[in-house]
Amino acid sequence: MYRIQGGAKNARPSSASSREAWGNYGGHARPDSQFDFGQKGIRNDPDLAPAAMEDDAAYISNDKPNGKGSTVATTGSKKNPNESCFGKIGSGIRSLWATRQTEDVTGDRELHVKTTLRELLIYLAFLIILCIVTFGMTGTSMYYYTKVMSDLFLDSTSTSGGSFRTITSVEDFWKFAKEPLLDGLYWESWYNNQTVPDEQLGYIYYENKLLGVPRIRQLQVHSNSCVVHADFKDVIRECYESYSESVENKEAFGKKDNYTAWYYRSEDELGGTSYMGQITTYSGAGYVQDLKRLKNESEEIINYLFNERWIRRGTRVLFIDFTVYNANINLFCVVQLTVEFPPTGGAIPHYQLRTVKLIRYVTAYDYFIMACEFILCLFILYYMVEEAIEIKKHKCSYFKSVWNILDILVIVIMLLCVGFNVYRSIKVGDLLKDLLGKPDQHADFVFLSFGQVQFDNAIAVAVFLAWIKIFKYISFNKTMTQLSSTLGKCAKDLAGFAVMFFIIFLAFTQLGYLLFGTQVKDFSNFKQSFFTLFRIILGDFNFDQLEAANRVLGPIFFILFVFFVFFVLINMFLAIINDTYSEVKGDMANQKNEFEITDYFKRGYDKMLSKLHFKHDKIVDIQKALQTADINNDKQVDFDEWRQDLKTRGYADGEIEALFAKYDIDGDRVLDEEEQRKMLSDLNDQKAALNKEYDDLDKMQRPESVARRSTSRVSFNDDSGEDSDGEDSHTKSSRSGPAQGVQYEEFTVLSRRVDRMEHSIGSIVSKIDAVLVKLEAMEKAKLKRRETMGKILDSITESDGTSDEVKREQMERLVREELERWDSESSITPQPGGRGASPSSSGRGGGARSRAGANATSDM
């Protein structure tokens, strides 16, 4: 309740004027409005807003030390009243980019918590939008579309049984081109052999529109591209080198008729791009022949090229390019079939099928993705400004943090993706416009599809880095920093280990390449050899191939690699990680968290609950005042009676008069029965709102505190005139806020721990006592033995005149008596386990000792 200092007692206005004055109290609600919770319940009270979790108010006593007449004293930062409107707007805008690196949060724990939570929430919103945009560009249809096209063009067989995947020679290629290729490109009849109408021609599987016409392209090298050894010059007159642009043949060849297949065209003329094959990289130029829209015309071209021997000895690669579009799923599939002809002879097939979404916005869901992309652009601008502010503040030291570099990297990738998104939309529109105007030309979507694939790869990397960046905002918890702390602490050790590892690993890589490169595909080049050895580490290897390639060195190579790399180096790597992790765990065990989020919310919860208790106390006080203020029992409460009762409870004159004026409708400064009934009705409504708020808090955060909270709950059916002293005592206790100390469950756990500790200490002490008893008994026995031996020696020295036989008998008698006395004492003395010495064992011990004594005397 807001406490306002009352004026002079003798200068108090009437109830009506007081009510009017409080109604215009500086444009704010009256002080008694704290009891007006509104139709939606107690949430309308500013004291119970989420800001209640902040330490923004303190209750300062005015009239009485119990703190009832108190004022809310704001402890937050005070704003400059002379600050201009533009200054306030600038401060508000500046606060949007408040981060832990731009604000001084080292001395303010609350500000640190709130700034971190704010950064985390904003970043989570950015991450959600980024994931929606990313996953909105892909789907399972892409995989199935690619699979359908690959099954049709890669796995379909000719009448002789070969497919594209099994091409090993020029002859195999022509078999594929004449049958599976043409059959896959042209669907001119239905499954029942009926002819497809002309308007439905040009569809693969009757669903996928063939854009433009397919294109066949080849690259050649000229006949003198390599040098023949002098010994073979008379026999071998032509030499064809491996492909490179420096030895590329650009001259026309063949019949040189109206077919374009015999004439070389540059990369600029074709608008092509380079292609990375299995053997080398090829340019976008070459000898080109476009097919037709009908199957019979294309078949005629294929047969013509076959008959005229279009593929020559200098041919090094051949491309088949075409693009299809499926309107049902709004996807393009750019198909590029490649057959490389190495200098060794034979053929190596290769292919690329790129399923991409080049037309982005068609359906309602696509436009939703476009809206998310716009929001994502706003987030990018937001983070660009944030990073600029941090760079301006920290200068070069900004780049010392890995997280800051990660921020810059994500922003750069996102900017590149936005730029390509705009370029693709414009370029696709231009290509489709030209294609629709000239349907008989080749549709070259290779570059766009390649760019789209790189775009997908870039945004995938951005999403990955964005998820990793979450660790930046949750690093306040020591558990969350275990990974980064472990890697950071062992970085130097790992760097030294990496040098040693790669020296050995690269040595084995070169050895494998040189030993098996001519016979084993996995070691056919240095790169393949490198990755094959990594596969061996993971258990993916083919030992039979190594043994077949070299029966002696193959097994030796395998055994040495497994021993040094797998058993030695890998275990060293794991040992470095494990030791460092153990050190980090040990350090964290003695380290406190930067702050605990749970403690922050718990503190806010306790503050909110204490304010609920405070309001509950006010309701109880007013109910009691209605009951006890009517001293003369005339069922009317005049202002003096009301004021006197509430003053004794510690309320200020201002709020007493304001609350009285609210219900004194007629302004006669007396509350009649109707006015009292209305006040009680409002109080009951406020009780219900308080109880509802208790229930809400109970469901949200502390289900285990129902019992404790139920004691402070106001009953709906309680009569305000029958409040007991117990409730009054509870009011006093609850006014001070939530109960201090530990919970019952925590106390029980601590008690059990103390009991176990006492039990453990007790057992240890008892064991120590037993050991001390044993040591004391051993010391006494030692002293007795020494005394006995002294007596025996004295008796022997005293009887010098006696014979040896008498001395021996005397010695034996003394020793036997002494041993019997020891045995009797040991049988009487209780053992630590509570049992006496076993007689049999004593007898055996006694006999042994007797024999020992006899032997001793005989020796003497």
C-alpha positions in Angstrom: 0.0 0.0 0.0 1.3 3.4 -0.9 1.6 5.5 2.3 1.2 9.2 1.9 1.9 11.6 4.7 -1.2 13.1 6.0 -1.7 16.8 6.6 -2.5 18.6 9.8 -5.1 16.9 11.9 -7.2 20.1 12.4 -7.0 21.0 8.7 -8.7 17.9 7.4 -11.4 18.5 4.7 -14.8 16.8 4.7 -15.3 13.3 3.3 -16.7 14.5 0.1 -14.0 17.1 -0.6 -11.4 14.6 0.5 -12.7 12.0 -1.9 -12.6 14.6 -4.7 -9.1 15.7 -3.7 -7.8 12.2 -3.9 -9.5 11.6 -7.2 -7.4 14.4 -8.7 -4.2 13.5 -6.9 -1.8 14.8 -9.4 -3.3 12.7 -12.1 -2.5 9.5 -10.2 -4.7 7.0 -8.4 -5.7 7.6 -4.8 -3.6 6.0 -2.1 -6.4 3.7 -1.3 -6.6 2.5 -4.9 -4.2 -0.3 -3.9 -7.3 -2.2 -2.8 -8.9 -1.8 -6.3 -7.6 -4.8 -8.1 -9.9 -4.4 -11.1 -11.9 -7.1 -12.9 -8.9 -9.2 -13.8 -7.7 -9.6 -10.3 -4.5 -8.6 -8.5 -2.3 -8.5 -11.6 -3.4 -4.9 -12.1 -1.5 -3.9 -9.0 1.8 -2.3 -10.0 3.4 -3.8 -6.9 2.7 -7.2 -8.2 3.9 -6.7 -11.7 7.0 -8.6 -12.9 9.0 -5.7 -11.9 8.4 -6.9 -8.4 11.3 -9.2 -8.9 13.6 -6.2 -9.0 14.9 -4.6 -5.9 13.2 -1.3 -6.6 11.3 -0.5 -3.4 11.9 -0.4 0.3 9.4 0.2 3.0 10.4 3.0 5.4 8.6 3.4 8.6 7.0 6.8 9.3 4.7 6.6 12.4 5.5 3.4 14.1 8.5 1.1 14.2 6.4 -1.8 13.0 6.5 -0.4 9.6 2.7 -0.1 8.9 2.8 3.5 8.1 5.4 3.3 5.5 6.3 4.9 2.2 7.6 3.2 -0.9 11.1 4.5 -1.4 12.5 4.0 -4.8 16.1 2.8 -4.8 16.5 2.7 -8.5 18.4 5.2 -10.5 16.9 8.6 -10.6 16.4 10.2 -13.9 17.3 13.8 -14.6 14.0 15.8 -14.5 15.6 18.4 -16.8 16.4 15.8 -19.5 15.0 16.8 -22.8 12.5 14.7 -24.8 15.1 13.9 -27.4 17.5 12.9 -24.7 15.0 10.5 -23.3 14.3 9.0 -26.7 18.0 8.7 -27.4 18.5 6.9 -24.0 15.7 4.6 -24.8 17.1 3.7 -28.2 20.5 3.3 -26.7 19.2 0.9 -24.1 18.1 -1.5 -26.9 21.8 -2.4 -27.4 22.8 -2.7 -23.8 25.0 -5.8 -23.3 27.5 -7.0 -20.8 30.3 -5.6 -23.0 28.7 -2.2 -23.5 27.5 -1.6 -19.9 29.4 -1.6 -16.7 28.0 -4.6 -14.9 31.0 -5.6 -12.8 29.7 -3.9 -9.6 26.0 -4.5 -10.0 25.0 -8.1 -9.8 21.3 -7.4 -10.5 22.2 -5.5 -13.7 24.4 -8.3 -14.7 21.6 -10.8 -14.3 19.0 -8.7 -16.2 21.4 -7.8 -19.0 22.4 -11.4 -19.5 18.8 -12.6 -19.5 17.8 -9.9 -21.9 20.6 -10.8 -24.3 19.7 -14.5 -24.1 16.0 -13.9 -24.8 16.7 -11.6 -27.8 19.2 -14.1 -29.1 16.8 -17.0 -28.7 14.2 -15.1 -30.7 16.9 -14.5 -33.5 17.8 -18.2 -33.4 14.1 -19.3 -33.7 13.6 -17.0 -36.7 16.8 -18.2 -38.3 15.8 -21.9 -37.9 12.3 -21.2 -39.4 13.9 -19.5 -42.4 16.5 -22.3 -42.9 14.1 -25.2 -42.5 11.5 -23.4 -44.6 13.9 -23.7 -47.6 14.2 -27.5 -47.5 12.1 -30.5 -47.1 11.8 -34.3 -47.6 10.5 -33.7 -51.1 13.9 -32.7 -52.2 15.4 -36.1 -51.3 12.6 -38.0 -53.1 12.9 -35.8 -56.2 16.6 -36.4 -56.4 16.1 -40.2 -55.9 13.5 -40.4 -58.7 15.8 -38.6 -61.1 18.9 -40.7 -60.1 16.9 -44.0 -60.5 15.7 -42.9 -63.9 19.0 -41.7 -65.5 21.7 -43.5 -63.4 20.2 -47.0 -62.8 18.1 -47.6 -65.9 19.7 -50.3 -68.1 19.9 -50.7 -71.8 18.9 -53.9 -73.7 22.5 -55.1 -73.3 22.3 -54.7 -69.6 24.5 -51.6 -68.9 23.6 -48.4 -67.1 25.2 -45.0 -66.6 26.9 -46.2 -63.4 28.6 -49.1 -65.3 30.0 -47.1 -68.2 33.7 -48.2 -68.7 34.2 -47.4 -72.4 33.1 -45.2 -75.3 30.9 -48.0 -76.5 29.1 -48.2 -73.2 28.4 -44.5 -73.4 26.8 -44.7 -76.8 24.6 -47.6 -75.6 23.5 -45.4 -72.7 22.8 -42.4 -74.9 20.7 -44.3 -77.4 18.4 -46.0 -75.0 18.3 -45.1 -71.2 19.0 -41.4 -71.9 16.5 -40.9 -74.7 13.9 -43.0 -72.9 14.3 -41.0 -69.8 14.1 -37.6 -71.5 11.1 -38.1 -73.7 7.8 -39.6 -72.5 5.7 -39.5 -75.6 3.3 -42.3 -74.8 1.2 -43.4 -71.8 1.7 -46.7 -69.9 -1.0 -48.2 -72.2 1.0 -47.1 -75.3 -1.5 -44.3 -76.2 0.2 -41.2 -77.6 0.6 -38.2 -75.3 -1.1 -35.0 -76.6 1.2 -32.4 -78.0 0.4 -29.9 -75.2 1.6 -32.5 -72.6 4.8 -33.3 -74.3 8.1 -32.4 -72.6 7.3 -34.0 -69.2 9.4 -36.6 -67.5 7.3 -39.1 -65.6 4.4 -36.9 -66.8 5.0 -34.5 -63.9 8.5 -32.9 -64.4 8.7 -30.3 -67.1 11.9 -30.4 -69.2 13.1 -26.8 -69.4 14.5 -26.1 -72.9 16.4 -28.9 -74.6 19.3 -31.1 -73.3 22.8 -30.3 -74.3 25.8 -32.6 -75.0 29.3 -31.0 -74.7 32.8 -32.4 -74.9 36.4 -31.1 -74.4 39.4 -32.3 -76.3 43.2 -32.0 -76.2 45.2 -31.7 -79.5 47.3 -34.5 -80.9 50.7 -33.1 -79.9 49.9 -32.2 -76.4 52.6 -34.5 -75.0 56.1 -35.6 -76.0 56.8 -39.1 -77.3 60.2 -40.7 -76.3 62.7 -40.7 -79.1 62.8 -44.5 -79.2 59.0 -44.6 -80.0 58.8 -41.6 -82.4 58.8 -43.7 -85.5 56.1 -45.9 -84.1 53.9 -43.6 -82.1 53.1 -40.4 -84.1 50.3 -38.9 -81.9 50.3 -38.2 -78.2 47.3 -37.0 -76.2 48.0 -35.5 -72.7 45.7 -35.3 -69.7 43.3 -32.4 -69.9 44.4 -28.9 -69.1 43.4 -25.6 -70.6 46.9 -25.1 -72.0 46.6 -28.2 -74.3 42.9 -27.8 -75.0 42.0 -28.4 -78.7 40.0 -25.4 -80.1 40.1 -26.2 -83.8 37.1 -27.5 -85.7 37.1 -31.1 -86.7 35.0 -33.7 -88.4 32.6 -33.1 -91.3 32.1 -29.4 -90.4 28.5 -29.4 -91.6 25.5 -27.6 -90.2 25.7 -29.4 -86.9 27.3 -27.3 -84.1 29.0 -30.4 -82.6 32.1 -29.9 -84.8 32.9 -26.3 -83.8 34.6 -25.1 -80.6 32.8 -22.5 -78.5 34.4 -20.5 -75.7 33.2 -20.3 -72.1 32.0 -16.7 -72.7 29.9 -17.7 -75.7 28.2 -20.5 -73.8 27.9 -18.7 -70.5 29.3 -21.8 -68.8 31.3 -22.4 -65.7 34.1 -24.7 -64.8 33.5 -28.2 -63.5 35.5 -30.3 -61.0 35.6 -33.9 -62.1 37.1 -37.0 -60.7 40.4 -36.5 -62.5 40.8 -32.8 -62.9 38.9 -29.5 -63.4 37.3 -28.7 -66.8 36.4 -25.4 -68.3 32.9 -24.3 -69.4 33.9 -24.3 -73.2 33.9 -27.1 -75.7 32.2 -28.7 -78.7 28.4 -28.4 -78.1 25.4 -30.1 -79.6 21.8 -29.4 -78.4 19.2 -32.0 -78.8 15.6 -31.4 -79.8 12.2 -31.4 -78.1 11.0 -34.6 -79.8 12.5 -38.0 -79.3 12.9 -39.0 -82.9 14.8 -35.8 -83.8 17.1 -36.2 -80.8 17.6 -39.9 -81.7 18.6 -38.9 -85.2 21.2 -36.5 -83.8 22.6 -39.2 -81.4 22.9 -41.7 -84.3 24.6 -39.1 -86.5 27.2 -38.3 -83.9 27.8 -42.0 -83.3 28.2 -42.8 -87.0 30.5 -39.8 -87.6 32.7 -40.8 -84.6 32.2 -37.6 -82.7 34.1 -38.9 -79.7 37.8 -39.1 -80.7 41.1 -40.1 -79.1 41.6 -36.5 -77.8 38.2 -36.4 -76.0 38.8 -36.1 -72.3 35.4 -35.4 -71.0 31.7 -35.4 -72.1 28.8 -33.6 -70.4 25.0 -34.1 -70.7 23.2 -31.1 -69.1 19.4 -30.6 -68.7 17.0 -29.1 -66.1 13.6 -30.2 -65.0 11.0 -28.4 -63.0 8.2 -29.9 -60.9 5.3 -27.4 -60.3 3.7 -29.7 -57.7 6.5 -29.2 -55.2 8.0 -26.0 -56.8 11.5 -27.6 -57.2 14.1 -27.6 -59.9 16.4 -30.5 -60.5 19.6 -29.6 -62.4 21.1 -32.8 -63.9 24.7 -33.0 -65.0 26.0 -36.3 -66.2 29.7 -36.5 -66.8 31.9 -39.2 -68.5 35.7 -38.7 -68.2 38.1 -40.3 -70.6 41.5 -40.5 -69.0 44.7 -40.9 -71.1 44.9 -44.5 -69.9 41.8 -45.3 -71.9 38.4 -46.4 -70.6 35.7 -44.1 -69.1 34.9 -42.9 -65.6 31.2 -41.9 -65.1 30.3 -39.1 -62.7 27.1 -37.2 -62.0 25.6 -34.2 -60.1 21.9 -33.8 -59.4 21.1 -30.5 -57.6 17.6 -30.3 -56.3 17.0 -26.6 -55.5 14.2 -24.2 -54.8 14.9 -21.3 -57.1 11.4 -19.8 -57.1 11.0 -18.9 -53.4 7.5 -17.3 -52.9 4.5 -19.2 -54.3 2.3 -20.5 -51.4 1.0 -18.8 -48.2 3.7 -20.6 -46.3 6.4 -19.2 -48.6 5.1 -15.7 -47.9 5.3 -16.5 -44.2 8.9 -17.5 -44.7 9.4 -14.2 -46.5 8.1 -12.3 -43.5 10.5 -14.3 -41.3 13.3 -13.4 -43.7 12.4 -9.7 -43.3 12.5 -10.1 -39.5 15.8 -11.9 -39.8 17.2 -8.9 -41.8 16.1 -6.6 -38.9 18.0 -8.9 -36.5 21.1 -8.7 -38.6 20.9 -4.9 -38.6 20.4 -5.0 -34.8 23.5 -7.2 -34.3 25.5 -5.1 -36.7 24.8 -2.0 -34.6 25.5 -3.9 -31.4 28.9 -5.2 -32.7 29.8 -1.7 -34.0 29.1 -0.2 -30.5 31.2 -2.9 -28.8 34.1 -2.4 -31.3 33.9 1.4 -30.7 34.2 0.8 -27.0 36.8 -1.9 -26.8 38.8 -1.1 -29.9 41.3 -3.8 -30.8 40.7 -5.7 -27.6 37.3 -6.6 -29.0 38.9 -9.1 -31.4 40.7 -11.0 -28.6 37.4 -12.8 -27.7 36.5 -15.9 -29.7 32.8 -15.2 -29.1 33.2 -11.7 -30.7 34.9 -13.2 -33.8 32.1 -15.8 -34.0 29.6 -12.9 -33.9 31.4 -11.2 -36.8 31.5 -14.5 -38.8 27.8 -15.2 -38.4 26.9 -11.6 -39.5 29.2 -11.8 -42.6 27.7 -15.1 -43.6 24.2 -13.8 -43.2 25.0 -10.7 -45.3 26.3 -12.9 -48.1 23.2 -15.1 -47.9 21.0 -12.0 -48.1 22.9 -10.7 -51.1 22.7 -14.0 -53.0 19.0 -14.3 -52.2 18.3 -11.0 -53.9 20.6 -11.9 -56.9 18.9 -15.3 -57.3 15.4 -13.9 -57.4 16.4 -11.5 -60.1 18.4 -14.0 -62.2 15.8 -16.7 -62.1 13.2 -14.2 -63.4 15.4 -13.2 -66.3 16.2 -16.8 -67.2 12.6 -17.9 -67.2 11.6 -14.9 -69.3 14.2 -15.8 -72.0 13.3 -19.5 -71.8 9.6 -18.9 -72.3 10.3 -16.8 -75.3 12.7 -19.3 -76.8 11.6 -22.8 -75.7 14.0 -24.6 -78.2 17.2 -23.3 -76.6 19.1 -24.9 -73.8 18.2 -23.7 -70.2 21.5 -23.3 -68.3 20.7 -23.3 -64.6 24.1 -24.9 -63.7 25.6 -21.7 -62.2 22.4 -20.8 -60.3 22.0 -24.2 -58.9 25.7 -24.3 -57.9 25.2 -20.9 -56.1 22.0 -22.1 -54.4 23.9 -25.2 -53.1 26.6 -22.9 -51.7 23.9 -20.7 -50.2 22.4 -23.7 -48.5 25.8 -24.7 -47.2 26.6 -21.2 -45.9 23.3 -20.9 -44.1 23.7 -24.4 -42.6 27.1 -23.3 -41.3 25.5 -20.1 -39.9 22.8 -22.1 -38.1 25.5 -24.4 -36.7 27.6 -21.4 -35.4 24.5 -19.7 -34.1 23.6 -22.8 -31.9 27.2 -23.0 -30.7 27.0 -19.3 -29.8 24.4 -20.1 -27.1 27.3 -21.0 -24.8 28.2 -17.3 -24.8 25.0 -16.5 -23.0 24.9 -19.4 -20.6 28.5 -19.3 -19.6 27.5 -17.7 -16.2 27.0 -21.2 -14.9 30.1 -23.1 -14.1 28.6 -26.4 -15.4 28.1 -24.8 -18.8 31.7 -23.8 -19.1 33.2 -27.3 -18.7 33.7 -27.8 -22.4 35.3 -24.4 -23.2 37.4 -24.5 -20.0 38.7 -28.0 -20.7 39.6 -27.2 -24.3 41.1 -23.8 -23.3 43.2 -25.3 -20.6 44.6 -28.1 -22.6 45.1 -26.1 -25.8 48.9 -25.9 -25.5 49.2 -29.6 -24.8 46.9 -30.4 -27.7 48.9 -28.2 -30.0 52.1 -30.0 -29.1 50.4 -33.3 -29.5 48.9 -32.3 -32.9 52.4 -31.6 -34.2 53.7 -35.0 -33.1 50.5 -36.8 -34.4 50.5 -35.3 -37.8 54.2 -35.9 -38.3 53.6 -39.6 -37.8 50.2 -39.6 -39.5 51.5 -37.9 -42.7 54.5 -40.3 -42.7 52.1 -43.2 -42.8 50.0 -41.4 -45.4 52.9 -41.1 -47.8 54.0 -44.7 -47.1 50.5 -46.0 -47.9 50.2 -44.0 -51.1 53.6 -45.1 -52.4 53.1 -48.8 -51.4 49.5 -49.3 -52.5 48.6 -46.4 -54.7 48.9 -48.4 -58.0 46.5 -51.2 -56.9 44.2 -50.1 -54.1 41.6 -47.4 -54.9 41.6 -46.1 -51.3 45.3 -45.2 -51.7 45.1 -44.0 -55.3 46.2 -40.5 -54.4 47.5 -38.6 -51.4 44.1 -37.2 -50.4 42.4 -40.6 -50.6 45.3 -42.2 -48.6 44.9 -39.5 -45.9 41.2 -40.1 -45.3 41.6 -43.9 -45.6 44.0 -43.8 -42.6 41.4 -41.9 -40.6 38.8 -44.5 -41.5 41.2 -47.2 -40.2 41.4 -45.4 -36.9 37.6 -45.6 -36.7 37.6 -49.3 -37.6 36.6 -49.0 -41.3 39.3 -50.8 -43.3 39.9 -53.7 -45.8 42.9 -55.7 -44.7 42.6 -58.1 -47.6 43.2 -55.4 -50.1 46.4 -54.3 -48.4 47.6 -57.9 -48.1 46.8 -58.6 -51.8 48.6 -55.5 -52.9 51.8 -56.4 -51.0 51.9 -59.7 -49.1 54.9 -58.6 -47.0 54.7 -54.8 -46.5 50.9 -54.7 -46.4 50.5 -56.5 -43.0 53.6 -54.8 -41.6 52.2 -51.4 -42.6 48.8 -52.2 -41.0 50.3 -53.5 -37.7 52.7 -50.5 -37.3 49.9 -48.0 -38.0 47.5 -49.6 -35.6 50.1 -49.8 -32.9 51.6 -46.3 -33.1 48.5 -44.4 -34.0 45.6 -46.3 -32.5 47.2 -47.7 -29.3 49.7 -45.0 -28.6 48.8 -41.6 -30.0 45.0 -41.9 -29.6 45.4 -42.9 -26.0 47.8 -40.0 -25.4 45.2 -37.7 -26.8 42.5 -39.1 -24.5 44.8 -38.9 -21.5 45.4 -35.2 -22.2 41.7 -34.6 -22.3 40.9 -36.7 -19.3 43.6 -35.1 -17.1 42.6 -31.6 -18.0 38.9 -32.4 -17.5 39.7 -33.7 -14.0 41.6 -30.5 -13.2 38.7 -28.4 -14.5 36.2 -30.4 -12.4 38.4 -29.9 -9.3 38.7 -26.2 -9.9 35.0 -25.8 -10.4 34.2 -27.7 -7.3 35.7 -24.8 -5.3 34.4 -22.1 -7.6 31.1 -20.3 -7.2 28.8 -19.6 -10.1 28.9 -16.1 -11.6 25.3 -16.0 -10.5 22.5 -18.5 -10.1 19.4 -17.9 -12.3 17.3 -19.9 -9.9 18.3 -17.7 -7.0 17.4 -14.7 -9.0 13.9 -15.9 -9.8 13.5 -17.2 -6.2 14.4 -13.8 -4.8 11.9 -12.2 -7.1 9.3 -14.8 -6.1 9.9 -14.1 -2.4 9.6 -10.3 -3.0 6.3 -10.8 -4.8 5.0 -13.1 -2.1 6.0 -10.6 0.7 4.0 -7.9 -1.1 1.1 -10.2 -1.2 1.4 -10.8 2.5 1.6 -7.0 3.0 -1.7 -6.5 1.2 -3.3 -9.3 3.0 -2.3 -7.6 6.3 -4.0 -4.4 5.2 -7.2 -6.2 4.4 -7.2 -7.9 7.8 -6.5 -4.6 9.6 -9.4 -2.9 7.8 -11.7 -5.8 8.7 -10.7 -5.5 12.3 -11.2 -1.8 12.3 -14.8 -2.2 11.1 -15.4 -4.6 13.9 -13.7 -2.7 16.8 -14.1 1.0 15.7 -17.9 0.9 16.5 -17.3 1.5 20.2 -20.9 2.6 21.1 -22.4 -0.4 19.1 -24.7 1.9 17.1 -23.8 0.0 13.8 -22.3 3.2 12.5 -18.7 4.0 12.3 -17.8 7.7 12.4 -14.6 9.1 11.2 -13.1 9.7 14.7 -13.7 6.1 15.7 -12.3 4.9 12.4 -9.3 7.1 12.7 -8.5 6.3 16.3 -8.6 2.5 15.5 -6.4 2.7 12.4 -3.9 5.1 14.1 -3.3 2.5 16.8 -2.5 0.1 14.0 0.1 2.4 12.6 -1.6 4.1 9.6 -1.0 7.7 8.4 -3.8 10.3 8.5 -3.8 10.8 4.8 -4.5 7.2 3.8 -7.0 6.8 6.7 -9.0 9.7 5.4 -8.7 8.6 1.8 -10.0 5.1 2.4 -12.8 6.4 4.6 -13.8 9.0 1.9 -14.0 6.3 -0.7 -16.9 4.5 1.0 -18.5 7.6 2.7 -20.8 8.1 -0.2 -23.1 10.7 1.4 -20.1 12.6 2.8 -21.5 12.8 6.4 -18.3 11.4 7.8 -20.1 8.3 9.1 -20.2 4.8 7.6 -23.7 3.4 7.9 -24.5 -0.3 7.5 -24.9 -0.1 3.7 -21.5 1.6 3.3 -19.9 -0.9 5.7 -21.4 -3.7 3.7 -20.0 -2.3 0.5 -16.6 -2.0 2.1 -16.8 -5.6 3.3 -17.8 -6.8 -0.1 -14.9 -5.1 -1.7 -12.5 -6.6 0.9 -13.9 -10.1 0.2 -13.3 -9.6 -3.5 -9.8 -8.5 -2.8 -9.4 -11.6 -0.6 -10.5 -13.8 -3.5 -8.0 -12.0 -5.8 -5.2 -12.5 -3.3 -6.0 -16.2 -2.9 -6.1 -16.6 -6.7 -2.7 -14.9 -6.9 -1.4 -17.3 -4.3 -2.7 -20.2 -6.3 -1.1 -18.9 -9.5 2.3 -18.5 -7.8 1.9 -21.9 -6.3 1.4 -23.5 -9.7 4.2 -21.5 -11.3 7.1 -21.9 -8.9 6.6 -23.5 -5.5 4.3 -26.5 -5.5 6.0 -27.8 -2.3 5.1 -24.7 -0.3 1.3 -25.2 -0.3 1.2 -26.0 3.4 3.2 -23.0 4.4 1.2 -20.6 2.1 -2.2 -22.0 3.1 -1.6 -20.6 6.6 -1.5 -17.1 5.2 -4.5 -17.5 2.9 -7.6 -15.5 3.6 -10.7 -17.6 3.9 -13.7 -16.7 1.7 -16.2 -17.6 4.5 -14.5 -16.0 7.4 -16.5 -13.4 9.3 -14.6 -10.2 9.6 -16.0 -9.7 13.0 -14.7 -13.1 14.3 -11.0 -12.7 13.5 -9.0 -14.6 16.2 -5.9 -13.6 18.0 -4.1 -16.4 16.1 -4.9 -14.6 12.8 -3.6 -11.4 14.3 -0.4 -13.0 15.4 -0.1 -14.5 11.9 -0.6 -11.0 10.5 2.3 -9.7 12.5 4.5 -12.5 11.4 3.5 -12.4 7.8 4.1 -8.7 7.6 7.8 -9.2 7.8 7.8 -11.1 4.5 8.5 -14.8 3.8 9.8 -16.9 6.6 13.5 -16.9 7.1 15.6 -20.1 7.4 15.6 -23.4 5.7 12.7 -25.5 4.5 11.6 -28.6 6.4 12.9 -30.9 3.7 16.3 -29.2 3.7 16.4 -29.5 7.5 15.6 -33.2 7.3 18.4 -33.8 4.8 20.9 -31.9 6.9 19.9 -33.8 10.0 20.4 -37.1 8.3 23.8 -36.0 7.1 24.8 -34.9 10.6 23.5 -38.2 12.1 25.6 -40.2 9.6 28.6 -38.1 10.3 28.2 -38.6 14.1 27.8 -42.4 13.5 31.0 -42.5 11.4 33.0 -40.4 13.8 31.7 -42.7 16.7 32.9 -45.9 15.0 36.2 -44.3 14.3 36.6 -43.2 17.9 35.7 -46.7 19.2 38.3 -48.3 16.9 40.9 -45.8 18.1 40.0 -46.7 21.8 40.4 -50.4 21.0 43.8 -49.8 19.5 44.9 -47.8 22.5 43.7 -50.6 24.8 45.7 -53.1 22.9 48.8 -51.0 22.9 48.5 -50.5 26.7 48.1 -54.3 27.2 51.1 -55.0 25.1 53.2 -52.5 27.0 52.2 -54.1 30.3 53.0 -57.5 29.0 56.4 -56.3 27.9 57.2 -55.0 31.3 56.1 -58.2 33.0 58.3 -60.3 30.7 61.2 -58.1 31.4 60.6 -58.4 35.2 60.3 -62.2 34.9 63.5 -62.6 32.9 65.2 -60.5 35.5 64.0 -62.8 38.3 65.2 -65.9 36.4 68.6 -64.4 35.8 68.8 -63.5 39.5 67.9 -67.0 40.7 70.5 -68.5 38.3 73.3 -66.2 39.6 72.3 -66.8 43.2 72.7 -70.6 42.9 76.3 -70.7 41.8 77.1 -73.8 44.1 74.4 -76.0 42.6 74.9 -78.4 39.8 73.8 -77.9 36.2 71.0 -80.4 36.5 69.5 -78.6 39.5 69.9 -75.3 37.7 68.1 -76.7 34.6 65.2 -78.0 36.7 65.0 -74.8 38.6 65.0 -72.8 35.4 62.3 -75.1 33.8 60.1 -74.8 36.9 60.4 -71.0 37.0 59.6 -70.7 33.3 56.7 -73.1 33.5 55.2 -71.2 36.4 55.5 -67.9 34.6 53.9 -69.2 31.4 51.0 -70.7 33.4 50.5 -67.4 35.1 50.4 -65.6 31.7 48.0 -68.1 30.3 45.7 -67.7 33.3 45.7 -64.0 33.0 45.1 -64.1 29.2 42.1 -66.4 29.8 40.6 -64.1 32.4 41.2 -60.8 30.4 38.4 -60.2 27.8 39.4 -59.8 24.2 38.4 -56.7 22.2 35.7 -58.8 20.5 34.2 -59.6 23.8 35.4 -63.2 24.0 38.0 -64.8 26.2 41.1 -66.6 25.0 40.4 -70.1 23.8 41.7 -72.7 26.2 42.9 -75.0 23.5 44.8 -72.2 22.0 46.2 -71.3 25.4 47.3 -74.9 25.9 48.9 -75.0 22.6 50.6 -71.8 23.2 51.6 -72.9 26.7 53.1 -76.1 25.5 55.0 -74.3 22.9 56.3 -71.9 25.3 57.3 -74.7 27.8 59.2 -76.4 25.1 60.8 -73.1 24.2 61.7 -72.6 27.8 63.2 -76.1 28.2 65.2 -75.6 25.1 66.4 -72.3 26.5 67.5 -73.8 29.7 69.3 -76.7 28.0 71.2 -74.3 25.9 72.2 -72.5 29.0 
